[in-house]
Amino acid sequence: MRQNPSFTLQDPEELKRLIRQNPWATLVSMTGNGLVASHYPVVLDENRDDLSILSHVGRPDEELHELGRHEVLLIIQGPHGYISPGWYDAKPAVPTWNFVVAHLYGVPELLSAEENYQVLGDLVNVFERVLPEPRLMESTPANAEYAQRISSGTVGLRLTPTRVVAKSKLSQNKPADVVDTILDQLEGDGPYAQPALAAEMRRAHERLRNARRG
C-alpha cells in the first residue's frame, strides 16, 4: 500500500482502536500453491502491551495457509466511502475514496489446544457481552460440552506483527470548509452517506486541530 505522510497511521492506540471496532479481518498468505485468502474475526491480546492479535482458523485452513511457516498479511478494514468532487469547491477535481486500513505482517504463532479454547471463549465474550442475555461458551454444561467438542476443528493463532503499514485517509489535506461539506454529505441521506466514516473524519480532524494548538 502506497504511503503518504499526510495519511500515515502510526499511533499504537489508534491502531488498537481500529482493530477493536473492525474485528472482521482478511488473512492473506503466499504459499507453495499460490495466494490464499480467508476471512476471520480477530481480537486484541489485551494481556500484552505490544500490538498482538488473536484469532483462529477452521481446519484445514491452517494447512492451506501453511501457517507458522512464513509471513502472512492480515488486513483490517475500517470505515470507508466515496467522496464526490461535487462536494469540493468549483475548481477542477476528481473523485476519491476516504478510508482507514491497516496491513499487519508477521509469522503467526500457532496456539496449543488449551490456548485456542481460551481464544475462542474470548471471541465469543467480546461479541456476546453487549447482548441482554449473552450466550457464552460455558454458560451451561451443555454449551461447554459442545464448545469443547467443536474446538478441535479449529486452530488458534497469535500474530504479533513485525511490520505495520496503516493509512487513515480522511481529507486531512483539504481546507476546513471542504471538510465541513464532505461531513454534511456523509452524515446526510444521500446515496453516499456513511455516518461511520464521518465519525472517523471528525475524530481525525479534531486531533489535527489539537496538534496545531499544542
C-alpha positions in Angstrom: 0.0 0.0 0.0 1.5 3.3 -1.1 2.0 5.7 1.8 1.6 9.4 2.1 2.9 11.3 5.1 -0.4 13.2 5.5 -2.3 9.9 5.9 0.1 7.6 7.7 -1.4 6.0 10.8 1.2 5.2 13.4 -0.3 5.7 16.8 -0.4 2.3 18.5 -3.6 3.2 20.5 -5.4 4.3 17.3 -4.3 1.0 15.6 -5.8 -0.9 18.6 -9.0 1.1 18.4 -9.3 0.3 14.7 -8.9 -3.4 15.4 -11.4 -3.4 18.3 -14.0 -1.6 16.2 -13.4 -3.6 13.0 -12.8 -7.2 14.0 -13.6 -8.9 10.7 -10.2 -9.4 9.1 -8.7 -10.7 5.9 -5.8 -13.2 6.2 -3.6 -13.5 3.1 -0.7 -16.0 2.6 1.7 -16.6 -0.2 2.0 -20.4 -0.2 3.7 -23.1 -2.3 0.4 -23.3 -4.2 0.0 -19.6 -4.7 -2.0 -16.9 -2.9 -4.6 -18.0 -0.3 -7.1 -15.6 1.4 -9.5 -16.3 4.3 -11.7 -14.1 6.5 -12.0 -14.5 10.3 -12.8 -12.4 13.4 -10.0 -11.2 15.5 -9.5 -9.8 18.9 -6.5 -8.0 20.6 -4.4 -9.9 23.1 -5.3 -7.5 25.9 -2.7 -9.2 28.2 0.2 -7.7 26.1 1.3 -4.2 25.8 2.5 -4.6 22.3 0.2 -4.9 19.3 -0.8 -8.6 19.2 -3.8 -10.2 17.6 -5.6 -13.4 18.4 -7.8 -15.4 16.1 -8.4 -18.9 14.9 -8.9 -20.7 11.6 -11.1 -23.7 10.8 -9.3 -26.8 9.7 -7.8 -27.3 7.2 -7.2 -23.6 6.6 -4.0 -23.9 8.8 -2.6 -26.2 6.1 -3.9 -24.2 3.2 -2.2 -21.1 4.6 0.9 -23.0 5.7 0.5 -21.1 9.0 3.7 -20.7 11.0 5.9 -21.4 8.1 6.1 -17.9 6.6 5.0 -14.3 6.8 1.3 -13.6 6.4 -0.6 -10.4 5.8 -3.6 -9.5 8.0 -5.8 -6.7 6.7 -8.1 -4.7 9.0 -10.6 -2.5 7.0 -12.2 0.4 8.8 -14.9 2.8 7.6 -14.6 3.8 4.0 -16.7 5.6 1.4 -16.9 7.5 -1.9 -16.0 11.2 -1.9 -17.5 13.1 -4.9 -15.7 16.1 -6.5 -19.0 17.8 -6.4 -18.5 18.2 -2.6 -15.4 20.3 -3.2 -15.3 23.9 -4.5 -15.7 24.9 -8.1 -12.0 24.1 -9.0 -11.3 21.1 -11.2 -11.2 17.9 -9.1 -11.6 14.1 -9.4 -13.4 11.6 -7.2 -11.6 9.9 -4.4 -12.2 7.4 -1.6 -11.7 8.0 2.1 -10.8 5.1 4.3 -9.0 3.7 7.3 -7.0 0.4 6.8 -4.1 -1.4 8.4 -1.8 -4.1 6.9 -0.2 -6.2 9.5 2.7 -8.5 8.6 4.3 -11.3 10.5 4.7 -15.0 11.1 1.8 -16.3 13.2 2.3 -18.4 16.3 0.1 -21.4 16.4 -1.6 -21.9 19.8 -2.0 -25.0 21.9 -5.4 -26.6 22.2 -5.8 -25.1 25.6 -4.9 -21.6 24.4 -7.1 -22.0 21.4 -10.1 -22.8 23.5 -9.4 -19.7 25.6 -9.2 -17.6 22.5 -12.5 -19.0 21.2 -14.1 -18.1 24.5 -12.6 -14.6 24.3 -14.0 -14.1 20.9 -17.5 -15.2 22.0 -17.3 -13.0 25.1 -16.4 -9.9 23.0 -19.4 -10.2 20.7 -21.9 -11.6 23.1 -21.4 -9.3 26.1 -23.3 -6.5 24.6 -26.5 -8.6 24.3 -29.1 -8.6 27.0 -28.8 -12.3 27.5 -25.2 -13.3 26.5 -24.8 -16.9 25.2 -21.3 -17.7 26.4 -19.3 -20.8 25.6 -19.6 -22.2 29.1 -22.9 -20.6 30.2 -24.4 -24.1 30.6 -22.8 -27.6 30.9 -24.3 -28.5 27.5 -22.8 -25.4 25.9 -19.4 -26.2 27.5 -19.5 -29.8 26.3 -20.4 -28.7 22.8 -17.7 -26.0 22.7 -15.1 -28.4 23.9 -16.1 -30.8 21.1 -16.1 -28.4 18.2 -13.0 -26.5 19.3 -10.9 -29.4 17.9 -11.9 -28.4 14.5 -10.1 -25.0 14.8 -6.6 -23.8 15.2 -5.8 -20.8 17.2 -3.1 -18.2 16.3 -1.4 -15.2 17.7 0.0 -12.6 15.3 2.5 -10.1 16.7 3.3 -8.0 13.6 6.9 -7.2 12.7 5.7 -4.7 10.2 2.7 -2.4 10.1 1.5 -0.3 7.2 -1.6 1.7 8.1 -3.4 4.6 6.5 -6.1 7.0 7.6 -7.1 8.9 4.5 -9.8 11.3 5.8 -9.4 14.5 3.8 -6.6 15.8 6.1 -5.2 17.7 3.1 -8.4 19.7 2.5 -9.4 23.1 3.8 -11.9 23.3 6.7 -14.8 24.5 4.5 -14.4 21.5 2.2 -14.1 19.1 5.1 -17.4 20.6 6.5 -19.1 20.0 3.2 -17.9 16.4 3.0 -19.1 15.8 6.5 -22.5 17.2 5.7 -22.8 14.8 2.8 -21.6 11.7 4.7 -24.0 12.5 7.5 -26.9 13.2 5.2 -29.3 11.0 3.5 -27.8 10.9 0.0 -26.6 7.8 -1.9 -23.1 8.0 -0.4 -23.9 8.7 3.2 -21.5 7.0 5.5 -22.0 8.1 9.2 -19.2 5.8 10.5 -16.8 7.4 8.0 -17.9 10.8 9.1 -17.3 10.0 12.7 -13.8 8.9 11.8 -13.2 12.1 9.9 -14.4 14.2 12.8 -12.1 12.4 15.2 -9.1 12.8 12.9 -9.7 16.5 12.3 -10.2 17.2 16.0 -6.8 15.5 16.6 -5.3 17.7 13.9 -6.7 20.9 15.4 -5.4 19.9 18.9 -2.0 19.2 17.5 -1.8 22.6 15.8 -2.9 24.3 19.0 -0.4 22.4 21.1 
